[in-house]
Amino acid sequence: MTGWLPEGTSEWGGMPVARTVAEAAPRRRAVLTGSLRAVRERANPAPCCDAVLDDGTGTITLRWVGRRRLPGLDCGRAVTVEGTVLDQHGLFVLLNPLYRFCGPVSTPNE
């Protein structure tokens, strides 16, 4: 992958691109914007950083393998992520997604 999908792109590799968590499906590309509701470190079996993204239509787990922490990745932060959706034991996950911050930090209750 070379970078972000252009704004108006509706397909990637001939398959539709999900723009909300509700549209996400395994093995499909997704470009999602929402707030981080949880961020945590995991060490087993390999170090990784997990975050939960909520876009108002649902939640999805973001996982960066080999990183325990990513600077600026905090609860309440608005982010846009891009990646391929995986189904890991019934849980939708974006593995090592591209990410960018979209605005100020909000509290999880907003």
PyMOL CGO cylinders between C-alpha atoms (Angstrom):
from pymol import cmd
from pymol.cgo import CYLINDER

trace = [
    CYLINDER, 0.00, 0.00, 0.00, 1.30, 3.42, -0.90, 0.3, 1, 1, 1, 1, 1, 1,
    CYLINDER, 1.30, 3.42, -0.90, -0.97, 5.71, 1.13, 0.3, 1, 1, 1, 1, 1, 1,
    CYLINDER, -0.97, 5.71, 1.13, -4.45, 7.01, 1.69, 0.3, 1, 1, 1, 1, 1, 1,
    CYLINDER, -4.45, 7.01, 1.69, -7.29, 6.27, -0.69, 0.3, 1, 1, 1, 1, 1, 1,
    CYLINDER, -7.29, 6.27, -0.69, -8.48, 9.39, -2.49, 0.3, 1, 1, 1, 1, 1, 1,
    CYLINDER, -8.48, 9.39, -2.49, -11.52, 11.00, -0.82, 0.3, 1, 1, 1, 1, 1, 1,
    CYLINDER, -11.52, 11.00, -0.82, -14.06, 10.03, -3.50, 0.3, 1, 1, 1, 1, 1, 1,
    CYLINDER, -14.06, 10.03, -3.50, -12.81, 6.46, -3.96, 0.3, 1, 1, 1, 1, 1, 1,
    CYLINDER, -12.81, 6.46, -3.96, -15.60, 3.94, -3.51, 0.3, 1, 1, 1, 1, 1, 1,
    CYLINDER, -15.60, 3.94, -3.51, -13.63, 0.83, -4.53, 0.3, 1, 1, 1, 1, 1, 1,
    CYLINDER, -13.63, 0.83, -4.53, -10.27, -0.72, -3.78, 0.3, 1, 1, 1, 1, 1, 1,
    CYLINDER, -10.27, -0.72, -3.78, -9.18, -3.68, -5.87, 0.3, 1, 1, 1, 1, 1, 1,
    CYLINDER, -9.18, -3.68, -5.87, -12.68, -3.88, -7.33, 0.3, 1, 1, 1, 1, 1, 1,
    CYLINDER, -12.68, -3.88, -7.33, -14.30, -4.24, -3.88, 0.3, 1, 1, 1, 1, 1, 1,
    CYLINDER, -14.30, -4.24, -3.88, -16.35, -1.59, -2.04, 0.3, 1, 1, 1, 1, 1, 1,
    CYLINDER, -16.35, -1.59, -2.04, -14.62, 0.53, 0.61, 0.3, 1, 1, 1, 1, 1, 1,
    CYLINDER, -14.62, 0.53, 0.61, -16.37, 0.79, 3.98, 0.3, 1, 1, 1, 1, 1, 1,
    CYLINDER, -16.37, 0.79, 3.98, -16.68, 4.36, 5.30, 0.3, 1, 1, 1, 1, 1, 1,
    CYLINDER, -16.68, 4.36, 5.30, -18.44, 3.39, 8.58, 0.3, 1, 1, 1, 1, 1, 1,
    CYLINDER, -18.44, 3.39, 8.58, -17.96, 0.55, 11.03, 0.3, 1, 1, 1, 1, 1, 1,
    CYLINDER, -17.96, 0.55, 11.03, -21.49, -0.64, 10.21, 0.3, 1, 1, 1, 1, 1, 1,
    CYLINDER, -21.49, -0.64, 10.21, -20.40, -1.13, 6.56, 0.3, 1, 1, 1, 1, 1, 1,
    CYLINDER, -20.40, -1.13, 6.56, -17.18, -2.99, 7.49, 0.3, 1, 1, 1, 1, 1, 1,
    CYLINDER, -17.18, -2.99, 7.49, -16.75, -6.61, 6.43, 0.3, 1, 1, 1, 1, 1, 1,
    CYLINDER, -16.75, -6.61, 6.43, -13.84, -9.05, 6.73, 0.3, 1, 1, 1, 1, 1, 1,
    CYLINDER, -13.84, -9.05, 6.73, -11.20, -8.86, 3.99, 0.3, 1, 1, 1, 1, 1, 1,
    CYLINDER, -11.20, -8.86, 3.99, -12.53, -5.50, 2.78, 0.3, 1, 1, 1, 1, 1, 1,
    CYLINDER, -12.53, -5.50, 2.78, -10.84, -2.12, 2.85, 0.3, 1, 1, 1, 1, 1, 1,
    CYLINDER, -10.84, -2.12, 2.85, -12.12, 0.48, 5.32, 0.3, 1, 1, 1, 1, 1, 1,
    CYLINDER, -12.12, 0.48, 5.32, -11.48, 4.19, 5.84, 0.3, 1, 1, 1, 1, 1, 1,
    CYLINDER, -11.48, 4.19, 5.84, -13.08, 5.11, 9.17, 0.3, 1, 1, 1, 1, 1, 1,
    CYLINDER, -13.08, 5.11, 9.17, -13.27, 8.29, 11.25, 0.3, 1, 1, 1, 1, 1, 1,
    CYLINDER, -13.27, 8.29, 11.25, -14.28, 8.33, 14.90, 0.3, 1, 1, 1, 1, 1, 1,
    CYLINDER, -14.28, 8.33, 14.90, -13.14, 8.71, 18.50, 0.3, 1, 1, 1, 1, 1, 1,
    CYLINDER, -13.14, 8.71, 18.50, -10.89, 6.39, 20.45, 0.3, 1, 1, 1, 1, 1, 1,
    CYLINDER, -10.89, 6.39, 20.45, -12.82, 4.91, 23.37, 0.3, 1, 1, 1, 1, 1, 1,
    CYLINDER, -12.82, 4.91, 23.37, -10.03, 2.75, 24.84, 0.3, 1, 1, 1, 1, 1, 1,
    CYLINDER, -10.03, 2.75, 24.84, -6.27, 2.44, 24.37, 0.3, 1, 1, 1, 1, 1, 1,
    CYLINDER, -6.27, 2.44, 24.37, -4.20, -0.29, 26.01, 0.3, 1, 1, 1, 1, 1, 1,
    CYLINDER, -4.20, -0.29, 26.01, -0.87, -2.08, 25.85, 0.3, 1, 1, 1, 1, 1, 1,
    CYLINDER, -0.87, -2.08, 25.85, -0.65, -5.82, 25.41, 0.3, 1, 1, 1, 1, 1, 1,
    CYLINDER, -0.65, -5.82, 25.41, 2.45, -7.96, 25.82, 0.3, 1, 1, 1, 1, 1, 1,
    CYLINDER, 2.45, -7.96, 25.82, 1.29, -11.50, 25.04, 0.3, 1, 1, 1, 1, 1, 1,
    CYLINDER, 1.29, -11.50, 25.04, 2.26, -13.18, 22.81, 0.3, 1, 1, 1, 1, 1, 1,
    CYLINDER, 2.26, -13.18, 22.81, 3.99, -10.16, 21.21, 0.3, 1, 1, 1, 1, 1, 1,
    CYLINDER, 3.99, -10.16, 21.21, 3.97, -6.51, 22.21, 0.3, 1, 1, 1, 1, 1, 1,
    CYLINDER, 3.97, -6.51, 22.21, 1.11, -4.56, 20.67, 0.3, 1, 1, 1, 1, 1, 1,
    CYLINDER, 1.11, -4.56, 20.67, -1.09, -1.52, 21.19, 0.3, 1, 1, 1, 1, 1, 1,
    CYLINDER, -1.09, -1.52, 21.19, -4.87, -1.94, 20.94, 0.3, 1, 1, 1, 1, 1, 1,
    CYLINDER, -4.87, -1.94, 20.94, -7.41, 0.86, 20.60, 0.3, 1, 1, 1, 1, 1, 1,
    CYLINDER, -7.41, 0.86, 20.60, -11.18, 0.84, 20.16, 0.3, 1, 1, 1, 1, 1, 1,
    CYLINDER, -11.18, 0.84, 20.16, -12.58, 3.21, 17.53, 0.3, 1, 1, 1, 1, 1, 1,
    CYLINDER, -12.58, 3.21, 17.53, -16.22, 4.34, 17.80, 0.3, 1, 1, 1, 1, 1, 1,
    CYLINDER, -16.22, 4.34, 17.80, -17.71, 6.10, 14.78, 0.3, 1, 1, 1, 1, 1, 1,
    CYLINDER, -17.71, 6.10, 14.78, -21.31, 6.25, 15.99, 0.3, 1, 1, 1, 1, 1, 1,
    CYLINDER, -21.31, 6.25, 15.99, -22.38, 3.21, 13.94, 0.3, 1, 1, 1, 1, 1, 1,
    CYLINDER, -22.38, 3.21, 13.94, -20.31, 0.68, 15.89, 0.3, 1, 1, 1, 1, 1, 1,
    CYLINDER, -20.31, 0.68, 15.89, -16.85, -0.05, 17.26, 0.3, 1, 1, 1, 1, 1, 1,
    CYLINDER, -16.85, -0.05, 17.26, -13.80, -1.75, 15.79, 0.3, 1, 1, 1, 1, 1, 1,
    CYLINDER, -13.80, -1.75, 15.79, -10.45, -2.73, 17.33, 0.3, 1, 1, 1, 1, 1, 1,
    CYLINDER, -10.45, -2.73, 17.33, -7.29, -1.13, 15.97, 0.3, 1, 1, 1, 1, 1, 1,
    CYLINDER, -7.29, -1.13, 15.97, -4.12, -3.15, 16.60, 0.3, 1, 1, 1, 1, 1, 1,
    CYLINDER, -4.12, -3.15, 16.60, -0.51, -2.14, 16.03, 0.3, 1, 1, 1, 1, 1, 1,
    CYLINDER, -0.51, -2.14, 16.03, 1.79, -5.15, 16.40, 0.3, 1, 1, 1, 1, 1, 1,
    CYLINDER, 1.79, -5.15, 16.40, 5.32, -4.60, 17.69, 0.3, 1, 1, 1, 1, 1, 1,
    CYLINDER, 5.32, -4.60, 17.69, 4.40, -1.29, 19.35, 0.3, 1, 1, 1, 1, 1, 1,
    CYLINDER, 4.40, -1.29, 19.35, 3.35, -0.96, 22.97, 0.3, 1, 1, 1, 1, 1, 1,
    CYLINDER, 3.35, -0.96, 22.97, 2.46, 2.72, 22.60, 0.3, 1, 1, 1, 1, 1, 1,
    CYLINDER, 2.46, 2.72, 22.60, 1.93, 5.25, 19.83, 0.3, 1, 1, 1, 1, 1, 1,
    CYLINDER, 1.93, 5.25, 19.83, 2.50, 8.94, 20.64, 0.3, 1, 1, 1, 1, 1, 1,
    CYLINDER, 2.50, 8.94, 20.64, -0.73, 10.95, 20.71, 0.3, 1, 1, 1, 1, 1, 1,
    CYLINDER, -0.73, 10.95, 20.71, -2.96, 7.87, 20.64, 0.3, 1, 1, 1, 1, 1, 1,
    CYLINDER, -2.96, 7.87, 20.64, -5.17, 8.61, 23.67, 0.3, 1, 1, 1, 1, 1, 1,
    CYLINDER, -5.17, 8.61, 23.67, -8.78, 8.04, 24.71, 0.3, 1, 1, 1, 1, 1, 1,
    CYLINDER, -8.78, 8.04, 24.71, -11.11, 10.67, 23.25, 0.3, 1, 1, 1, 1, 1, 1,
    CYLINDER, -11.11, 10.67, 23.25, -8.81, 11.46, 20.33, 0.3, 1, 1, 1, 1, 1, 1,
    CYLINDER, -8.81, 11.46, 20.33, -10.50, 11.84, 16.92, 0.3, 1, 1, 1, 1, 1, 1,
    CYLINDER, -10.50, 11.84, 16.92, -8.73, 9.80, 14.25, 0.3, 1, 1, 1, 1, 1, 1,
    CYLINDER, -8.73, 9.80, 14.25, -9.14, 8.57, 10.71, 0.3, 1, 1, 1, 1, 1, 1,
    CYLINDER, -9.14, 8.57, 10.71, -7.78, 5.09, 10.01, 0.3, 1, 1, 1, 1, 1, 1,
    CYLINDER, -7.78, 5.09, 10.01, -7.34, 3.04, 6.86, 0.3, 1, 1, 1, 1, 1, 1,
    CYLINDER, -7.34, 3.04, 6.86, -6.76, -0.69, 6.60, 0.3, 1, 1, 1, 1, 1, 1,
    CYLINDER, -6.76, -0.69, 6.60, -8.17, -4.09, 5.74, 0.3, 1, 1, 1, 1, 1, 1,
    CYLINDER, -8.17, -4.09, 5.74, -10.77, -5.50, 8.14, 0.3, 1, 1, 1, 1, 1, 1,
    CYLINDER, -10.77, -5.50, 8.14, -9.93, -8.86, 9.74, 0.3, 1, 1, 1, 1, 1, 1,
    CYLINDER, -9.93, -8.86, 9.74, -12.27, -11.16, 11.67, 0.3, 1, 1, 1, 1, 1, 1,
    CYLINDER, -12.27, -11.16, 11.67, -10.37, -12.47, 14.70, 0.3, 1, 1, 1, 1, 1, 1,
    CYLINDER, -10.37, -12.47, 14.70, -12.67, -14.86, 16.57, 0.3, 1, 1, 1, 1, 1, 1,
    CYLINDER, -12.67, -14.86, 16.57, -15.76, -12.73, 15.85, 0.3, 1, 1, 1, 1, 1, 1,
    CYLINDER, -15.76, -12.73, 15.85, -14.02, -9.41, 16.60, 0.3, 1, 1, 1, 1, 1, 1,
    CYLINDER, -14.02, -9.41, 16.60, -13.41, -7.00, 13.71, 0.3, 1, 1, 1, 1, 1, 1,
    CYLINDER, -13.41, -7.00, 13.71, -9.82, -5.71, 13.76, 0.3, 1, 1, 1, 1, 1, 1,
    CYLINDER, -9.82, -5.71, 13.76, -7.74, -3.35, 11.62, 0.3, 1, 1, 1, 1, 1, 1,
    CYLINDER, -7.74, -3.35, 11.62, -4.15, -4.60, 11.88, 0.3, 1, 1, 1, 1, 1, 1,
    CYLINDER, -4.15, -4.60, 11.88, -1.43, -1.93, 11.70, 0.3, 1, 1, 1, 1, 1, 1,
    CYLINDER, -1.43, -1.93, 11.70, -3.76, 0.65, 10.11, 0.3, 1, 1, 1, 1, 1, 1,
    CYLINDER, -3.76, 0.65, 10.11, -2.62, 3.96, 8.72, 0.3, 1, 1, 1, 1, 1, 1,
    CYLINDER, -2.62, 3.96, 8.72, -3.84, 6.68, 11.06, 0.3, 1, 1, 1, 1, 1, 1,
    CYLINDER, -3.84, 6.68, 11.06, -4.05, 10.44, 11.30, 0.3, 1, 1, 1, 1, 1, 1,
    CYLINDER, -4.05, 10.44, 11.30, -5.42, 12.72, 13.97, 0.3, 1, 1, 1, 1, 1, 1,
    CYLINDER, -5.42, 12.72, 13.97, -8.50, 14.74, 13.03, 0.3, 1, 1, 1, 1, 1, 1,
    CYLINDER, -8.50, 14.74, 13.03, -9.01, 17.25, 15.77, 0.3, 1, 1, 1, 1, 1, 1,
    CYLINDER, -9.01, 17.25, 15.77, -8.95, 17.99, 19.47, 0.3, 1, 1, 1, 1, 1, 1,
    CYLINDER, -8.95, 17.99, 19.47, -9.30, 15.38, 22.17, 0.3, 1, 1, 1, 1, 1, 1,
    CYLINDER, -9.30, 15.38, 22.17, -12.87, 14.87, 23.39, 0.3, 1, 1, 1, 1, 1, 1,
    CYLINDER, -12.87, 14.87, 23.39, -14.04, 13.12, 26.52, 0.3, 1, 1, 1, 1, 1, 1,
    CYLINDER, -14.04, 13.12, 26.52, -15.53, 9.63, 26.07, 0.3, 1, 1, 1, 1, 1, 1,
    CYLINDER, -15.53, 9.63, 26.07, -18.95, 10.87, 27.27, 0.3, 1, 1, 1, 1, 1, 1,
    CYLINDER, -18.95, 10.87, 27.27, -19.34, 13.48, 24.52, 0.3, 1, 1, 1, 1, 1, 1,
]
cmd.load_cgo(trace, "trace")
